[in-house]
Amino acid sequence: MAKILIATEKPFAPAAVDGIKDIAQKANFEVVLLEKYDSKDQLLSAVADVDAMIIRSDKVTKEVIEAGKNLKIVVRAGAGYDNVDLESATANNVVVMNTPGQNSNAVAELAIGMMVFLARGGFNGKAGSELKGKTIGIHAYGNVGKYVAKIAKGFDMKVCAYDPFANKGAVEKDGVKFIDSAEELYRTCQYVSLHIPANDKTKKSIGYDLLKSMPKNGVLVNTARKEVIDEEGLVKAMEERNDLHYISDIAPDNKDVFAGKFDGRFFFTPKKMGAQTSEANINAGIAAVKQIINFINDGDTTFQVNK
């Protein structure tokens, strides 16, 4: 009987765990649960004899992969997978997958919700502004970006997108204006919603030049990764322009600088919360276990990210 480890420092919702167990058991898979663990040794011990592992934001390092002597597949229940050592996984013949699209609506709703919160002054009782009629640029038009566009159009915003990997015709078919460069996107859009992955090409790619070029009252919305932001460049741009704002669902390393210099011009959630809804929790967990079963039983590698 193949064994699946659910290893989550931040646990799935109970309904998600129940759903995973139910699907696994019907397929004759055993499920082992490791929740709220507080040491690497616990994870190393738990992974030692399992065939598969489902994680959330948990770190799957070279040490973890090599400790999993029977490990065949790791599924990150979510879109981003920079918390998994892909090189080590490939070297040890471990397939790594994500569950694209399962958290997309939750992340998009958070992005728009933070925009409303900022525009209305944090609901401080004073007059704010509306999103209607404002221009939003979507940087990376993937699963999340498409949901952001759909919601933003419901607010009657003007929606643009830049994505070098997207098909222009498909973007425009969604009623979204296709922008040819990141520079033009930031220069023309008051709001920019960021959805790029964190990799060697994108880390610290969003910095001073792009942000300084934004229109009056520009707002950068980050529900991607903090690593894609050049934090020093961001601070410099906000120091030079007191109309720029930054909202993010993960605080930057230099968050104390923001607290000291930019009161009312930023908002950070207490922890990364894009996928923190019960619906997304369940969707991603269920998708993960189905992908494991399909891979082990049928060799299905549809969502493999370390090819």
C-alpha atoms as one frame of an Amber mdcrd trajectory, in Angstrom:
protein
   0.000   0.000   0.000   1.451   3.368  -1.044   1.779   5.906   1.749   1.066
   9.652   1.507   2.416  12.117   4.063   0.535  15.367   4.643   3.249  17.599
   6.125   1.912  21.021   7.048   3.267  23.480   9.596   0.134  25.500   8.785
  -2.520  22.758   8.688  -5.175  22.304   6.055  -8.755  22.916   7.090 -10.221
  19.788   8.726 -12.583  19.372   5.756  -9.602  19.314   3.408  -7.824  16.651
   5.469 -10.995  14.563   5.609 -11.410  14.891   1.837  -7.811  13.897   1.172
  -8.100  10.857   3.442 -11.378   9.771   1.891 -10.063   9.924  -1.677  -6.777
   8.250  -0.731  -8.389   5.417   1.189 -10.809   4.667  -1.639  -7.794   4.305
  -3.923  -6.092   2.019  -1.365  -3.512   4.602  -0.267  -2.516   5.148   3.356
  -2.386   8.704   4.743   0.002   9.897   7.461  -0.567  13.302   9.043   2.148
  15.632  10.371   0.673  18.980  11.436   2.086  21.964  13.305   5.506  20.350
  13.545   8.169  22.552  15.100  11.429  20.861  14.179  13.142  19.648  11.026
  13.820  16.296  12.699  10.080  15.600  12.887   9.759  16.121   9.148  12.857
  14.035   8.382  11.483  11.192  10.464   8.005  11.369   8.935   9.221  11.380
   5.325  11.541   8.390   5.789   9.151   5.677   4.587   6.488   7.446   2.503
   5.917   7.297  -1.241   4.391  10.755  -1.595   4.135  14.023   0.244   1.636
  16.897   0.204   2.903  20.236   1.517   1.828  23.858   1.677   4.527  26.460
   2.416   6.742  23.845   4.033  10.417  23.726   3.036  11.394  20.590   1.130
  15.176  20.828   1.104  17.840  18.490  -0.219  18.046  16.951   3.249  14.320
  16.249   3.318  14.337  14.724  -0.158  17.313  12.487   0.606  15.665  11.376
   3.854  12.683  10.116   1.851  14.160   6.838   0.679  10.888   5.738  -0.940
   9.780   9.224  -1.984   8.476   9.409  -5.543   6.440  12.603  -5.650   5.980
  15.882  -3.759   2.924  18.008  -4.444   2.845  21.619  -3.333  -0.821  22.412
  -2.642  -0.755  25.817  -4.283   0.786  27.587  -7.244   4.248  28.653  -6.076
   6.882  25.970  -5.547  10.038  27.922  -4.672   9.968  26.195  -1.267  11.002
  22.907  -2.927  14.581  22.117  -3.985  13.817  21.151  -7.581  17.426  20.330
  -8.456  17.723  17.861  -5.616  14.318  16.361  -6.407  15.322  15.757 -10.019
  18.665  14.274  -8.974  16.821  11.833  -6.702  14.125  10.954  -9.280  11.395
  12.670  -7.290   8.618  14.324  -9.275   7.486  17.737  -8.020   4.062  19.128
  -8.864   1.971  22.147  -7.925  -1.806  22.572  -8.100  -2.241  25.558 -10.435
  -5.530  27.400 -10.352  -6.864  25.956  -7.119  -6.024  29.046  -5.043  -6.439
  31.598  -7.815  -9.776  33.109  -6.869  -8.767  33.415  -3.208  -5.578  35.287
  -4.118  -7.414  37.534  -6.571 -10.094  38.444  -4.030  -7.390  39.335  -1.505
  -5.613  41.575  -4.040  -8.809  43.479  -4.798  -9.806  43.537  -1.128  -6.508
  45.154  -0.141  -6.994  47.724  -2.897 -10.417  48.658  -1.528  -9.016  48.791
   2.016  -6.251  51.184   0.985  -8.477  53.331  -1.240 -10.880  53.838   1.681
  -8.103  54.789   4.103  -8.281  51.584   6.068 -11.917  52.395   6.882 -10.786
  55.189   9.193 -13.992  57.211   8.903 -12.535  59.751   6.472 -13.338  60.228
   2.794 -11.474  57.859   0.482 -11.588  57.099  -3.227 -13.231  54.542  -5.502
 -11.757  51.917  -7.795 -14.292  52.636 -10.509 -12.695  54.218 -13.546  -9.147
  53.619 -12.324  -6.644  51.700 -14.449  -5.212  48.424 -13.170  -2.262  46.674
 -14.765  -1.841  42.951 -14.239   1.790  41.873 -14.273   1.649  38.212 -15.375
  -1.665  37.080 -16.822  -1.878  33.560 -15.445  -4.585  31.887 -13.393  -4.609
  34.542 -10.662  -4.225  37.419 -13.092  -7.297  36.303 -15.016  -9.403  36.286
 -11.840  -8.095  39.728 -10.870  -9.099  41.012 -14.307 -12.578  39.537 -14.009
 -13.177  41.063 -10.573 -11.651  44.417 -11.547 -13.972  44.660 -14.546 -16.847
  44.149 -12.125 -15.651  47.303 -10.367 -15.687  49.040 -13.762 -11.931  49.464
 -13.758  -9.880  49.754 -16.948  -7.834  46.559 -17.142  -4.445  46.091 -18.803
  -1.994  43.194 -18.688   1.631  42.466 -19.472   2.875  38.910 -19.810   5.612
  37.948 -22.284   4.354  34.369 -22.264   0.670  35.152 -22.850  -1.138  35.102
 -26.176  -2.165  38.642 -27.073  -5.346  37.507 -28.781  -6.437  35.432 -25.806
  -5.819  38.344 -23.426  -7.757  40.792 -25.572 -10.589  38.274 -25.946 -11.060
  38.644 -22.169 -11.635  42.369 -22.649  -8.161  43.226 -21.326  -5.781  45.633
 -23.060  -2.502  43.904 -23.886   0.612  45.889 -22.954   3.921  45.199 -24.717
   6.358  45.825 -21.857   6.611  46.015 -18.096   7.846  49.584 -18.422   4.680
  50.653 -20.242   2.456  48.788 -17.772   3.903  50.593 -14.757   4.023  53.933
 -16.565   0.338  53.863 -17.534  -1.477  52.037 -14.698  -2.324  53.600 -11.344
  -2.690  50.146  -9.798  -0.361  47.272 -10.663  -1.209  43.793  -9.374   1.860
  41.583  -9.296   1.673  37.844 -10.036   5.119  36.832 -11.262   6.914  33.808
  -9.772  10.140  34.131  -7.807  13.051  32.791  -9.828  16.541  33.826 -10.876
  15.184  36.178 -13.534  12.470  37.843 -11.456  14.039  38.257  -8.009  14.433
  41.977  -7.211  13.121  42.809 -10.692  10.465  45.225  -9.394  12.354  48.242
  -8.192  13.068  51.948  -8.362  12.819  52.609 -12.111   9.479  50.862 -12.581
   7.901  52.258  -9.436   9.122  55.830  -9.876   7.479  55.856 -13.313   3.976
  55.038 -12.029   1.152  57.591 -12.457   0.068  59.904  -9.644  -1.202  57.962
  -6.584   0.363  54.764  -7.894  -0.265  51.561  -5.920   1.755  48.352  -6.178
  -0.192  45.281  -5.045   1.915  42.222  -4.295   0.313  38.830  -3.759   3.263
  37.072  -5.386   6.530  36.767  -3.431   8.487  39.363  -1.465  11.670  38.221
  -3.210  10.588  39.784  -6.519  10.706  43.251  -4.945  13.895  45.303  -4.815
  13.088  46.599  -1.334  15.751  49.309  -1.321  14.503  50.570  -4.685  10.927
  50.544  -3.441  11.827  52.603  -0.382  13.798  55.073  -2.496  10.870  55.556
  -4.882   8.430  56.069  -1.990  10.804  58.530  -0.321  11.002  60.603  -3.493
   7.269  60.418  -4.204   4.861  60.764  -1.305   1.930  59.634  -3.473   3.192
  56.070  -4.016   1.706  53.157  -2.027   2.619  49.515  -1.441   0.260  46.778
  -0.269   1.299  43.166   0.122   0.170  39.911   1.647   3.660  39.319   2.967
   5.689  41.935   4.808   9.069  42.926   3.355  12.276  42.359   5.292  12.535
  46.123   5.836   8.994  46.518   7.172  10.231  48.673  10.067  11.292  51.304
   7.538   7.736  51.491   6.243   6.347  51.875   9.755   8.732  54.731  10.419
   8.463  56.605   7.127   5.286  55.773   5.228   2.360  55.898   7.625  -0.932
  55.442   5.744   0.826  54.504   2.515   1.250  50.763   3.015  -0.529  47.686
   4.299   0.889  44.220   5.016  -1.087  41.190   6.150   0.293  39.468   9.280
   1.357  36.448   7.193   1.003  35.291   3.610  -2.755  34.951   3.252  -3.503
  34.718  -0.466  -4.632  31.104  -0.279  -6.051  31.325   3.242  -9.683  30.526
   2.552 -11.479  27.329   3.409 -12.476  26.902  -0.230  -8.934  27.249  -1.583
  -7.649  25.038   1.211  -9.990  22.239   0.232  -9.537  22.684  -3.525  -5.737
  22.541  -3.363  -5.644  19.581  -0.986  -8.082  17.541  -3.044  -6.230  18.363
  -6.271  -2.934  17.311  -4.652  -4.089  13.867  -3.580  -5.717  13.197  -6.957
  -2.489  14.128  -8.729  -0.523  11.754  -6.492  -2.891   8.861  -7.169  -2.868
   9.516 -10.916   0.915   9.683 -10.965   1.568   6.545  -8.927  -1.163   4.476
 -10.597  -0.933   5.783 -14.166   2.300   7.751 -14.495   0.423  11.015 -15.106
   2.914  13.920 -14.939   0.593  16.671 -16.175   1.472  19.153 -13.427   5.161
  18.275 -13.027   7.348  21.370 -12.554  10.836  19.798 -12.487  10.880  18.329
 -15.990
